[in-house]
């Protein structure tokens, strides 16, 4: 069974940084592209970032480009999202998502990031 | 970026009703269209992928149709557990984008 467990969320001041992690199990992590998707309180779903299975290519939403960095460690089955220069509008639940054939087939339970002074 | 527009934004329906939600893409996306269901406090889960393929384990009362720019999610005989928010998503090009969601509420 696929398990995706996010961690690293919390309360951070505007301008601060956080590093999210996603520990994956139950599948061959190194063969799947992975994504981060966020959802602000009471709002819809928003793509944040994606990385190919080998880490060779990355993609970002315009809203986070230059501030967030996605990476992965296939030897440790872990996905990361380094977030810097955080803004209040980055406040959201952040989900780690496994992509299979252009579909978000598995989701973690999410980790909450709150940016506030 | 490809914009996805869902309608309606919300609807009220009764158990047993047939419900239809539409999704329109700002440019053609072939059949790269997925539908997700999200209940309060839970992560979304995929219902339909590639416009019309039913994800394993999803009840057959859910169905999807369409191609190009116009797509539909239909729920036949709405059940109590179907009251949730539904999102469409295009995966034809990066970045993948979602519709704004349709909340299905009890009438």
Interface residues (C-beta under 8 A of the other chain):
Chain A: X35 X44 X45 X46 X47 X50 X59 X60 X61 X62 X95 X101 X102 X103 X104 X105 X107 X108 X109 X110
Chain B: X1 X32 X34 X36 X38 X43 X44 X45 X46 X49 X50 X55 X87 X89 X91 X94 X95 X96 X97 X98 X99 X100 X101
